[in-house]
Amino acid sequence: MASESEKLILLEDISRIVVSSHDLVETLNQITGLLRERLGVEVCSVYLDEGGDLVLRATRGLNPEAVGRIRMAPSEGLTGLAFETGEPVNEERADAHPRFKFFPGIGEERFRSYLGVPLIHRRRPIGVLAVQTTEARRFTPDEVRLLVTAASQVAPLIAQARLLDAQARTEEPEPDLSPAPAFLRGMAVSPGFARGRAYPLTEELGLEPPAEPAPEDPRAELDRLEAAVEASVSDVEGLRAQVTQALSPEEGAIFHAHLLILEDRSLRAKIRDRILAGSSAGQAVVAVAREYIGAFLRVEDPYLRERAADVRDVALRVLGHLSEGRPPGEPIRFSRPTVVVAEDLTPSRFVQLLQPNLAGVVLAKGGRNSHTAILCRSAGIPAVMGMGDLPHVEPGAETIVDGNAGVVYFEPPEPVVQEYARLEADAAAVESDLRAHLAEPPVTRDGVRVRLLGNAALLSDVPRILEAGGEGVGLYRTEFPFLVRDRFPDEDEQVEIYRRILAALDGRVATLRTLDVGGDKSLPYLRLPREENPHLGWRSIRVSLEMDEPFRIQLRALLRAGLHGPLRIVFPMISTVEELARARAMLEDERARLARQGVEVPAVAVGIMVEVPSAVLCLDRLAPLADFFSVGTNDLVQYVLAVDRANPRVAHLYTPLHPAVLELLHRVAQVGRHEGKPVSVCGEMASRPLGAAALLALGIEDLSVSPGSLPRIRRLVQTVRSADLRALAPALLAAQGAGEVEERLATELRRQGVPDGLLAPPGRENGVFASNPLEFRHQRG
């Protein structure tokens, strides 16, 4: 069998197949070939439950002609025994077992030992993964555990692949209409899943110059332009107020960016120049808008590229008022759950469509940073974008949108419909169970109190955190109000944003992180230099310390906001003592300046984000300057493992349960206890059940998680014994790899009686059929 390091590589390779494979036959052949080679066995086979029989569907080592031909009842053979009992069958001499069943002609007679493990999906057996060797021997416990772990990764993939394969074979194309294929993959931009009837939106969103004659009186044409612009400003102000009331001021600020485009002097001057040169108002608007759109699209930064859509939205609105005085897009009312399918969707049009029966959004264009995507996430509308060329979709076609996996089904067959209906029912049952325990404090079975807070990026996240039982905000990312404007928000604007957060929390604590830009977050008005490795370059606190005045404005706004409720300030990506000393000195400078102006602000706790290995290694030297430590595992894992989690070729290597990551977290917890400084974790690791369990084992009992994960993590805390988890810590730290850590944690949690349903990470149950039950919000009354 393989060495420990080779076993870890094997599991990583299986994960890679899970991510990349879409065809069932190809998937099974890849898996059996990989396992036979890496495990050092002569045979690896997969048997699947089909119509009540176990059918050989893939093999490496037996006669390939037996695939599809060998069929047995679950009551037959050792394979049937593994399937029936749901337990591994490990036999040194398989032919001596009373359940042994011999199939002539498949070349099985020379193999002696047998190990079969059930493939379990959603607590039901769906098949058996079996290996055989010519040597008569009993497989070791480590070998059995490895194959069980492999089977646990393979089973969800098989379940998914079988449904996708069945779906692909049920659709007969209509050549004249180019119908939708079985399923389409795109970019998951807003989580959850939704079912509804398709509403293909065929409005023309291209910017084509209107067929208008040259104006006889350019001055009159300028007056017509000004009237259209004023009407557009009035429209956008109404949209901003509508979104602010329905969602939050941050989302409303998206339309502030549209107002700035309408009021841009340079842009309007270029339009006027073209009119004076002989163009009609509509032709001039299109020509100048195209110039700006082209400039945005040539920029490499994905956020700035998305701003081209804002210019187009504004231009279409002005053109609508120039044409018969009507803005584009008539109101539409949906009488039943509806999925809008379109080439693209402007933020303005999305707001017009936002109503209780808008179940989901599917767009050929767009991405995660688009303003429409942001609005979908804020409104809880599952959305998949960046689909590419959309096929013909019949109005009213039954549609399923999986906003977790980025998959869309048009007219899905009954097995897919039933699977999503079951998921919806399961989600409702899980949500009901979790919410039944929200009134109970997050205390372990042996009496340890765990502090649970929520992560927020928008004001609209705060009510969700409180509704889910959060005790406050453990991390508020202040970037969003900066991202939706074309300038830095001034001091008073920022004070109002932060004041609203504190008011919504009603006396609960809020931890606000100072501006964290660079890496994968750019401001449209801050031209960050192009860097080969932006995550290792000019970002986060490094930008703030060099851009002195904007940073000081934010610090003053945060201090002033502290007058309205308990507030903590945390500096991101601190890597040296010098950086923290400079940031704190600037904070004290601004406190003194406010005092001279007669504004006495209360004391504010100041902490650091522990996100880079250097911060962990010199944490005892940072401690005198920090009131608390907040660990950002998203970046910490990335830097420790040298893995860009956004890179699909290496994303499978990104794992917060790697022993190296646990070692650093253990050190942070130790230093925190020794220095008397509170330690919390606000990265994604804390939102995952196994990750939260690992943190409790390491002695970290202050967790800030995503709003949708709060009830699940709360229930996990209420179900476990902290002392038993802490006793597991030495074994976790001594583990050979993440697979062993995960296995040990899962085994211990099951021993403590934690149900499997609670351990499944929300939104990642099995790839395509994935849903976060607490973020499934398509039933909005």
C-alpha positions in Angstrom: 0.0 0.0 0.0 1.0 3.7 -0.3 3.0 5.7 2.1 1.2 8.5 4.2 2.4 11.2 1.8 1.2 9.2 -1.2 -2.2 8.7 0.4 -2.6 12.4 0.8 -1.7 12.9 -2.8 -4.2 10.2 -3.8 -7.0 12.0 -2.0 -6.0 15.3 -3.6 -6.1 13.6 -7.0 -9.6 12.2 -6.3 -10.7 15.7 -5.4 -9.3 16.9 -8.7 -11.4 14.3 -10.5 -14.5 15.4 -8.5 -14.0 19.0 -9.6 -13.3 18.3 -13.3 -15.2 15.2 -14.4 -18.7 15.5 -15.9 -19.2 12.2 -17.8 -20.1 9.2 -15.6 -18.2 6.5 -17.6 -15.1 8.7 -17.8 -15.3 9.5 -14.1 -15.6 5.9 -13.0 -12.7 4.8 -15.3 -10.5 7.5 -14.0 -11.2 6.7 -10.4 -10.8 3.0 -10.6 -7.5 3.4 -12.6 -6.2 5.9 -10.1 -7.1 3.8 -7.0 -5.6 0.6 -8.5 -2.3 2.3 -9.3 -1.9 4.3 -6.2 -3.1 1.6 -3.7 -0.9 -1.1 -5.2 -3.7 -3.5 -5.8 -4.5 -5.7 -8.8 -8.2 -4.9 -9.1 -10.4 -1.9 -8.4 -14.1 -2.0 -9.3 -17.2 0.0 -8.8 -20.6 -1.6 -8.5 -23.7 0.6 -8.6 -27.2 0.0 -7.4 -29.4 -0.1 -10.5 -33.0 -1.2 -10.1 -32.4 -3.1 -7.0 -29.3 -5.0 -8.4 -25.6 -4.3 -8.0 -24.2 -3.9 -11.5 -20.4 -3.8 -12.3 -20.0 -0.3 -13.9 -16.2 0.1 -13.9 -13.2 -2.0 -13.3 -9.5 -2.0 -13.7 -8.1 -5.6 -13.4 -11.1 -7.7 -14.3 -12.2 -8.5 -17.8 -13.6 -5.2 -19.2 -16.2 -7.1 -21.1 -17.8 -7.8 -17.7 -18.8 -4.2 -17.3 -22.6 -3.9 -17.4 -22.9 -7.7 -17.7 -22.1 -8.7 -14.1 -25.2 -8.2 -12.0 -26.1 -9.5 -8.5 -28.7 -9.1 -5.8 -27.6 -7.3 -2.6 -28.1 -10.6 -0.9 -25.3 -12.2 -3.0 -21.6 -12.1 -2.7 -19.2 -10.1 -0.5 -20.0 -7.0 -2.5 -23.7 -7.5 -1.6 -22.7 -7.9 2.0 -20.9 -4.6 2.1 -23.9 -3.0 0.4 -26.4 -4.6 2.8 -24.5 -3.9 6.1 -23.2 -0.5 5.1 -19.8 -1.6 6.6 -16.5 -2.5 5.1 -15.9 -6.2 4.2 -12.3 -7.2 4.7 -11.4 -10.8 3.8 -7.9 -12.4 3.6 -9.3 -15.4 1.7 -12.4 -14.2 -0.1 -13.2 -17.6 -1.6 -13.4 -19.1 1.9 -16.3 -16.8 3.0 -19.8 -18.3 2.8 -21.0 -15.2 0.9 -18.4 -15.6 -1.8 -19.9 -15.6 -5.3 -17.9 -16.7 -8.3 -18.5 -15.2 -11.7 -16.8 -17.3 -14.5 -15.1 -15.6 -17.4 -14.2 -12.3 -15.7 -10.7 -13.4 -14.5 -11.5 -13.2 -10.8 -10.3 -16.7 -9.9 -6.6 -15.7 -9.3 -7.4 -13.0 -6.7 -7.4 -13.9 -3.0 -8.0 -11.0 -0.7 -11.0 -8.7 -1.0 -11.9 -5.3 0.6 -15.2 -3.7 -0.3 -16.6 -0.5 1.2 -20.1 0.9 0.6 -20.6 4.0 -1.4 -22.8 6.1 0.9 -24.7 9.1 -0.4 -27.1 11.0 1.9 -27.0 8.1 4.4 -28.1 5.6 1.7 -25.9 3.0 0.0 -25.6 3.6 -3.8 -23.0 1.0 -4.6 -19.7 -0.5 -3.5 -16.1 0.3 -4.1 -14.0 -2.9 -4.0 -10.3 -3.8 -4.4 -8.7 -7.2 -4.7 -5.1 -8.6 -4.6 -3.5 -11.9 -5.7 -1.7 -12.0 -2.3 -3.8 -13.5 0.5 -3.7 -10.9 3.2 -5.9 -8.9 5.5 -6.0 -5.2 4.8 -4.7 -3.0 7.7 -7.0 -0.6 9.6 -5.1 2.3 7.9 -5.8 0.8 4.5 -9.5 0.3 5.3 -9.7 3.9 6.5 -8.1 5.2 3.4 -10.5 3.4 1.1 -13.5 4.5 3.2 -12.3 8.1 2.9 -11.8 7.7 -0.9 -15.4 6.2 -1.1 -16.8 9.2 0.8 -15.3 11.5 -1.8 -16.4 9.3 -4.7 -20.0 8.7 -3.7 -21.3 12.2 -4.1 -19.6 12.6 -7.4 -21.2 9.3 -8.7 -24.6 10.5 -7.5 -24.1 13.8 -9.3 -22.7 12.3 -12.5 -25.5 9.7 -12.7 -28.1 12.4 -12.6 -26.3 14.6 -15.1 -25.7 11.7 -17.4 -29.4 10.7 -17.2 -30.4 14.3 -17.8 -28.1 14.6 -20.8 -29.6 11.4 -22.4 -33.2 12.5 -21.9 -33.1 15.7 -24.0 -33.7 15.4 -27.7 -32.5 18.5 -29.6 -34.9 20.5 -31.7 -32.6 21.7 -34.5 -34.8 24.5 -35.6 -34.9 26.2 -32.2 -31.5 25.2 -30.8 -33.1 24.2 -27.5 -31.5 24.4 -24.1 -29.2 21.5 -23.4 -29.7 19.3 -20.3 -27.8 21.6 -18.1 -25.5 24.6 -18.4 -22.6 25.7 -16.3 -21.8 29.3 -15.4 -20.5 31.4 -12.6 -22.2 31.0 -9.2 -22.6 34.6 -8.1 -25.5 34.4 -5.6 -26.1 31.3 -3.4 -29.1 29.2 -2.9 -31.3 27.3 -5.4 -34.6 28.2 -7.0 -37.2 26.6 -9.1 -39.5 28.5 -11.4 -40.8 29.1 -14.9 -38.4 30.7 -17.3 -39.0 34.3 -18.4 -36.7 35.0 -21.4 -36.0 38.7 -21.4 -35.3 39.7 -25.0 -34.9 43.4 -24.5 -32.2 44.9 -26.7 -29.4 46.1 -24.4 -26.9 47.0 -27.1 -26.0 50.6 -27.7 -26.9 51.3 -31.3 -27.1 54.8 -32.6 -30.7 55.8 -33.4 -31.5 56.6 -37.0 -32.0 60.3 -36.5 -31.3 63.1 -39.0 -28.7 65.8 -38.2 -30.4 68.4 -36.0 -31.4 71.7 -37.7 -30.9 73.5 -34.4 -28.0 72.2 -32.3 -29.0 74.4 -29.4 -32.5 72.9 -29.3 -30.9 69.4 -29.4 -28.7 70.4 -26.4 -31.9 71.4 -24.6 -33.4 68.0 -25.4 -30.3 66.3 -24.0 -30.4 68.3 -20.8 -34.1 67.4 -20.3 -33.4 63.7 -20.8 -30.4 63.9 -18.4 -32.5 65.6 -15.8 -35.3 63.0 -16.2 -32.7 60.3 -15.9 -31.3 61.8 -12.7 -34.8 61.9 -11.2 -35.3 58.2 -12.2 -32.0 57.1 -10.6 -32.6 59.1 -7.4 -35.9 57.2 -7.2 -34.2 53.9 -7.7 -31.6 54.7 -5.1 -34.3 55.5 -2.6 -36.2 52.4 -3.4 -33.2 50.1 -3.0 -32.0 51.9 0.1 -35.4 51.3 1.7 -35.8 47.7 0.5 -32.2 46.5 1.1 -29.8 49.0 2.6 -28.0 52.3 1.9 -24.9 50.4 0.7 -26.9 48.8 -2.1 -28.6 52.1 -2.8 -25.1 53.6 -3.2 -24.8 51.5 -6.4 -27.1 54.1 -8.0 -25.1 56.9 -6.6 -22.4 55.8 -9.0 -25.0 56.2 -11.8 -25.7 59.7 -10.7 -22.0 60.5 -10.8 -21.9 59.3 -14.4 -24.9 61.5 -15.3 -23.2 64.5 -13.6 -19.7 63.8 -15.0 -18.7 67.1 -16.6 -16.2 65.6 -19.0 -18.6 63.0 -20.3 -21.4 65.6 -20.8 -18.9 68.0 -22.5 -18.0 65.3 -25.0 -21.6 64.7 -25.8 -22.3 68.4 -26.3 -19.3 68.7 -28.6 -20.6 66.0 -30.8 -24.1 67.6 -30.9 -22.5 70.9 -31.9 -20.5 69.1 -34.5 -23.8 67.8 -36.1 -24.8 64.7 -34.3 -28.2 64.1 -32.8 -28.5 63.8 -29.1 -29.1 60.1 -29.2 -26.2 59.5 -31.6 -23.9 61.6 -29.4 -24.8 59.7 -26.3 -24.2 56.4 -27.9 -20.8 57.4 -29.4 -19.5 58.8 -26.1 -20.8 55.9 -24.1 -19.1 53.5 -26.4 -15.8 55.3 -25.9 -16.1 54.9 -22.1 -17.3 51.3 -22.3 -14.4 50.4 -24.5 -12.0 52.1 -22.1 -13.4 50.1 -19.2 -13.3 46.8 -21.1 -9.7 47.3 -22.0 -8.7 47.4 -18.3 -7.5 44.1 -16.9 -9.0 44.6 -13.4 -12.3 42.6 -13.3 -14.1 45.1 -11.0 -13.3 48.0 -13.4 -14.4 46.0 -16.4 -17.8 45.5 -14.7 -18.2 49.3 -14.5 -18.8 49.3 -18.3 -22.3 47.9 -17.5 -23.0 51.0 -15.4 -22.2 53.3 -18.3 -24.4 51.3 -20.6 -27.2 51.3 -18.0 -27.1 55.1 -17.8 -26.8 55.6 -21.6 -29.9 53.3 -22.2 -31.8 55.4 -19.6 -31.0 58.7 -21.3 -31.8 57.2 -24.7 -35.1 56.0 -23.4 -36.0 59.6 -22.4 -34.8 60.9 -25.7 -37.1 58.4 -27.5 -40.7 59.5 -26.8 -39.7 60.5 -23.3 -39.9 56.9 -21.9 -37.0 55.1 -20.1 -36.3 51.5 -21.1 -38.0 48.6 -19.5 -41.7 48.4 -18.8 -42.8 47.0 -15.4 -43.4 43.3 -15.4 -45.4 41.4 -12.8 -44.8 37.7 -12.1 -47.8 35.6 -10.9 -45.7 32.6 -10.0 -42.1 31.8 -9.1 -40.1 33.0 -12.1 -36.5 32.7 -13.3 -35.4 35.6 -15.5 -33.2 34.4 -18.4 -31.4 37.2 -20.3 -28.2 38.1 -22.2 -27.6 40.7 -19.5 -29.5 42.7 -16.9 -28.7 46.2 -15.8 -29.1 47.2 -12.1 -32.0 49.4 -13.0 -33.8 46.7 -14.8 -33.1 44.3 -11.9 -34.7 46.7 -9.5 -37.8 46.9 -11.7 -38.1 43.1 -11.7 -37.4 42.6 -8.0 -40.6 41.2 -6.5 -41.7 38.3 -4.3 -42.0 35.9 -7.3 -38.6 36.6 -8.8 -37.1 33.2 -7.9 -33.8 33.3 -9.8 -31.6 35.1 -12.4 -29.7 33.5 -15.3 -27.5 35.7 -17.4 -25.2 35.0 -20.4 -22.9 37.9 -19.3 -21.9 39.4 -16.0 -19.7 38.3 -13.1 -19.4 38.2 -9.4 -18.3 41.9 -9.2 -21.2 43.2 -11.3 -23.6 45.5 -9.5 -26.5 43.2 -10.6 -24.7 40.3 -8.9 -24.3 42.3 -5.7 -28.0 43.2 -5.7 -28.9 39.5 -6.3 -26.9 38.5 -3.2 -28.3 41.3 -1.1 -31.9 40.4 -2.1 -31.3 36.7 -1.6 -32.0 35.9 -5.3 -30.0 32.8 -6.5 -28.1 33.7 -9.6 -25.8 32.2 -12.2 -24.0 34.5 -14.6 -21.3 34.3 -17.3 -23.1 31.4 -19.0 -21.8 32.3 -22.5 -24.1 31.8 -25.4 -27.5 31.0 -24.1 -29.7 28.6 -26.1 -33.2 29.1 -27.0 -35.4 28.9 -23.9 -39.1 28.6 -24.2 -41.2 31.0 -22.0 -42.6 29.0 -19.1 -40.0 26.3 -19.3 -39.4 24.7 -15.9 -36.1 25.9 -14.7 -33.8 25.1 -11.7 -31.1 27.5 -10.7 -28.3 26.2 -8.5 -26.5 29.3 -7.3 -24.1 27.3 -5.2 -22.7 25.2 -8.0 -23.3 27.5 -10.9 -25.5 25.1 -12.7 -28.9 25.7 -14.5 -31.4 23.1 -15.7 -34.0 23.8 -18.4 -36.9 21.4 -18.5 -35.1 18.9 -16.2 -36.2 15.3 -16.1 -38.1 13.9 -13.2 -35.0 12.5 -11.3 -33.5 16.0 -11.2 -36.8 17.6 -10.2 -37.3 15.0 -7.4 -33.7 15.5 -6.2 -34.2 19.2 -5.8 -37.6 18.8 -4.3 -36.0 16.5 -1.8 -33.3 19.0 -1.1 -35.9 21.7 -0.6 -37.7 19.4 1.9 -34.4 18.5 3.6 -33.5 22.1 3.8 -36.7 23.0 5.4 -36.4 20.2 7.9 -32.8 21.2 8.8 -33.7 24.9 9.1 -36.6 24.0 11.4 -34.4 21.9 13.6 -31.6 24.5 13.8 -34.0 27.4 14.5 -35.7 25.4 17.2 -32.4 25.7 19.2 -31.7 29.4 18.4 -33.1 30.5 21.8 -30.6 28.2 23.6 -27.2 29.7 24.4 -24.1 28.5 22.5 -22.8 26.4 25.4 -21.1 23.0 25.0 -22.5 19.9 26.8 -19.7 20.3 29.4 -20.6 23.9 30.1 -18.1 25.9 27.9 -19.6 29.2 26.7 -18.7 29.9 23.0 -19.1 33.4 21.7 -20.7 33.5 18.2 -20.8 36.6 16.1 -21.4 37.2 12.4 -19.4 38.5 9.4 -20.9 41.3 7.5 -20.2 43.3 4.3 -23.5 45.1 4.0 -25.9 46.7 6.4 -28.5 44.2 5.2 -26.3 41.4 6.7 -26.8 42.7 10.3 -30.5 41.8 10.6 -29.7 38.3 9.3 -26.9 37.9 11.9 -29.3 38.9 14.7 -32.1 36.7 13.4 -29.7 33.7 13.3 -28.7 34.3 16.9 -25.4 36.2 16.4 -24.3 38.2 19.4 -22.8 41.0 17.3 -20.6 41.6 14.3 -17.2 40.0 14.6 -16.0 41.4 11.2 -17.5 44.2 9.1 -15.7 44.7 5.9 -15.8 48.4 5.2 -14.8 48.1 1.5 -18.3 48.1 0.0 -19.2 51.7 0.4 -15.9 52.5 -1.2 -16.4 50.1 -4.1 -19.7 51.4 -5.3 -18.6 55.0 -5.6 -16.2 56.7 -8.0 -14.5 58.6 -5.2 -13.6 58.1 -1.5 -16.7 58.6 0.7 -16.1 61.7 2.8 -15.9 61.6 6.6 -19.6 62.4 7.3 -20.7 59.8 4.8 -18.6 57.2 6.5 -19.8 58.2 9.9 -23.4 57.7 8.8 -22.6 54.3 7.3 -21.0 53.1 10.5 -23.6 54.7 12.7 -26.3 52.7 10.9 -24.5 49.5 11.6 -24.2 50.3 15.3 -27.9 51.4 15.5 -29.0 48.1 13.9 -27.0 46.2 16.5 -28.7 48.0 19.3 -25.9 47.9 21.8 -24.2 44.8 20.6 -20.5 45.0 19.6 -19.3 45.7 16.0 -15.8 45.0 14.9 -15.0 47.2 11.9 -12.0 46.4 9.7 -10.3 49.3 8.1 -10.1 49.5 4.3 -8.7 46.3 2.7 -8.1 46.8 -1.0 -5.6 45.4 -3.4 -5.2 41.7 -4.3 -8.6 40.8 -5.7 -10.4 44.1 -4.6 -9.8 47.3 -6.5 -11.4 50.7 -6.2 -12.6 52.2 -9.6 -11.0 55.5 -8.7 -7.8 54.2 -7.2 -5.5 53.1 -9.9 -3.4 50.4 -8.2 -0.3 49.4 -10.1 -0.4 46.2 -12.1 1.5 43.6 -10.2 2.6 40.0 -11.0 1.5 38.8 -7.6 -1.1 41.3 -6.3 -1.9 39.2 -3.2 1.8 39.7 -2.2 2.0 43.3 -3.2 0.6 46.7 -2.4 -2.6 45.9 -0.6 -4.5 46.3 2.6 -2.7 48.2 5.5 0.2 48.9 3.1 -2.1 51.0 0.9 -3.6 52.7 3.9 -0.3 53.7 5.5 1.0 55.2 2.2 -2.3 56.9 1.3 -2.2 59.0 4.5 -5.2 61.3 4.2 -7.9 58.8 3.1 -6.8 56.5 5.9 -7.0 59.3 8.5 -10.5 60.2 7.3 -11.6 56.7 7.9 -10.0 56.6 11.3 -11.8 59.8 12.3 -15.1 58.5 11.0 -14.7 55.3 13.0 -13.8 57.1 16.1 -16.8 59.4 15.8 -19.1 56.4 15.1 -17.9 55.0 18.4 -20.1 57.6 20.1 -23.2 55.6 18.9 -22.4 52.2 20.2 -19.7 49.7 21.2 -17.2 49.5 18.4 -13.8 47.8 17.9 -11.3 48.7 15.1 -9.2 46.0 13.5 -6.3 46.6 11.1 -5.9 44.1 8.2 -2.8 42.2 7.1 -0.5 43.4 9.8 2.9 41.8 9.2 5.3 43.8 11.3 5.4 45.6 14.6 6.3 48.8 12.7 3.1 48.7 10.7 1.0 48.3 13.7 2.8 51.1 15.6 2.3 53.5 12.7 -1.4 52.7 12.4 -2.0 53.1 16.1 -0.1 56.4 16.1 -2.2 57.7 13.3 -5.3 56.6 15.2 -4.2 58.5 18.3 -3.3 61.6 16.2 -6.9 61.6 14.9 -8.3 61.1 18.4 -6.3 64.1 19.6 -7.5 66.2 16.6 -11.1 65.4 17.4 -10.5 66.3 21.0 -9.2 69.7 19.9 -12.4 70.2 18.0 -14.4 69.4 21.1 -15.3 65.8 20.1 -14.4 63.5 23.0 -14.7 60.0 21.7 -14.9 56.9 23.9 -12.1 54.4 24.3 -12.1 52.0 21.3 -10.5 48.5 21.4 -7.9 48.1 18.6 -6.9 44.8 17.2 -5.1 43.2 14.3 -6.1 40.7 11.6 -3.7 37.8 11.9 -3.5 36.8 8.2 0.2 36.3 7.4 2.7 33.9 8.9 5.0 36.6 10.1 2.3 38.0 12.3 1.9 34.6 13.9 5.6 34.2 14.5 6.1 37.6 16.1 2.7 37.8 17.8 4.2 38.1 21.3 5.9 41.3 20.0 2.7 42.6 18.5 0.7 41.9 21.6 1.6 45.0 23.6 0.1 47.2 20.8 -3.0 45.1 20.2 -6.1 44.7 22.4 -7.3 41.6 20.6 -6.4 39.2 17.8 -8.8 38.3 14.9 -7.6 35.5 12.7 -8.4 35.8 9.0 -8.0 32.2 7.9 -8.9 32.9 4.3 -5.6 34.7 3.7 -3.6 32.8 6.4 -4.3 29.5 4.7 -3.4 30.9 1.3 -0.1 32.3 2.5 0.9 29.3 4.6 0.2 26.7 1.9 1.2 28.9 -1.1 -2.1 28.2 -2.7 -4.3 30.7 -4.6 -7.7 29.3 -3.9 -9.2 31.2 -6.9 -6.9 29.1 -9.2 -8.8 26.0 -10.2 -5.6 24.1 -10.8 -4.4 24.3 -7.2 -7.7 25.1 -5.4 -7.9 21.5 -4.1 -4.7 22.1 -2.1 -6.4 24.9 -0.2 -7.5 23.4 3.1 -7.8 25.1 6.5 -7.4 21.7 8.2 -3.8 21.3 7.1 -1.6 20.5 10.1 0.6 23.5 9.3 -2.4 25.8 9.6 -3.5 24.2 12.8 0.0 24.6 14.2 -0.1 28.4 13.6 -3.7 28.7 15.0 -2.5 26.8 18.1 0.3 29.3 18.5 -2.1 32.2 18.2 -4.3 30.7 20.9 -1.3 30.1 23.2 0.0 33.6 22.8 -3.5 35.1 23.4 -3.8 33.2 26.6 -0.3 34.1 27.8 -0.7 37.8 26.9 -4.3 38.0 28.1 -5.6 39.1 24.7 -8.9 37.7 23.3 -8.6 35.6 20.1 -11.3 35.2 17.6 -11.5 33.6 14.2 -13.5 35.4 11.5 -12.3 33.5 8.4 -14.4 30.9 6.4 -12.9 28.1 8.5 -15.1 29.1 11.4 -18.2 28.8 9.2 -17.6 25.1 8.4 -18.6 22.5 11.0 -15.3 20.6 11.0 -13.3 23.8 10.9 -15.2 25.1 13.9 -14.7 21.8 15.7 -10.9 22.1 15.1 -10.9 25.6 16.5 -12.7 24.5 19.6 -10.1 21.7 20.0 -7.3 24.3 19.8 -9.0 26.3 22.5 -10.4 29.1 20.4 -13.9 29.8 21.7 -14.7 33.1 19.9 -16.0 32.6 16.4 -17.3 35.0 13.8 -19.1 33.2 10.9 -21.2 33.9 7.9 -24.9 34.7 8.7 -26.2 31.6 6.9 -23.9 29.3 9.0 -24.6 30.8 12.4 -27.5 28.4 13.3 -25.5 25.3 12.2 -22.4 26.3 14.1 -24.5 27.2 17.1 -26.1 23.8 17.1 -22.7 22.1 16.7 -21.5 23.9 19.8 -24.5 22.8 21.8 -24.0 19.2 20.8 -20.2 18.7 21.6 -18.1 18.3 24.7 -15.3 20.8 24.7 -13.0 18.7 26.9 -13.1 15.8 24.6 -12.3 18.0 21.6 -9.4 19.5 23.4 -8.1 16.1 24.2 -8.0 15.5 20.5 -5.8 18.5 19.8 -2.4 16.7 20.1 -3.5 14.1 17.6 -4.6 16.8 15.2 -1.4 18.7 15.4 0.6 15.5 14.9 -1.4 14.4 11.9 0.3 13.7 8.6 -2.1 15.7 6.5 -5.5 17.3 6.2 -7.2 14.1 5.3 -6.2 12.5 8.6 -7.3 15.6 10.5 -10.7 15.6 8.9 -11.1 11.9 9.5 -10.2 12.2 13.2 -12.5 15.1 13.7 -15.4 13.4 12.0 -14.9 10.2 14.0 -14.8 12.1 17.3 -17.8 14.2 16.5 -19.8 11.1 15.5 -18.7 9.4 18.7 -20.1 12.4 20.6 -23.4 11.9 18.8 -23.2 14.8 16.3 -25.5 13.8 13.4 -24.0 13.6 9.9 -26.5 16.2 8.7 -25.0 18.8 11.0 -21.4 18.0 9.8 -22.2 18.6 6.1 -20.9 22.0 5.2 -23.8 24.2 4.1 -23.9 24.7 0.3 -21.4 22.0 -0.4 -23.2 18.8 0.2 -22.5 17.1 -3.1 -21.4 19.5 -5.8 -24.3 20.2 -8.1 -27.1 19.4 -5.6 -25.9 21.8 -3.1 -27.9 24.3 -1.0 -27.4 26.3 2.1 -30.8 25.8 3.8 -30.5 29.0 5.8 -29.8 31.1 2.7 -32.5 29.5 0.5 -34.8 32.5 0.4 -36.8 32.2 -2.8 -40.1 32.2 -0.9 -40.2 35.9 0.0 -43.7 37.0 0.9 
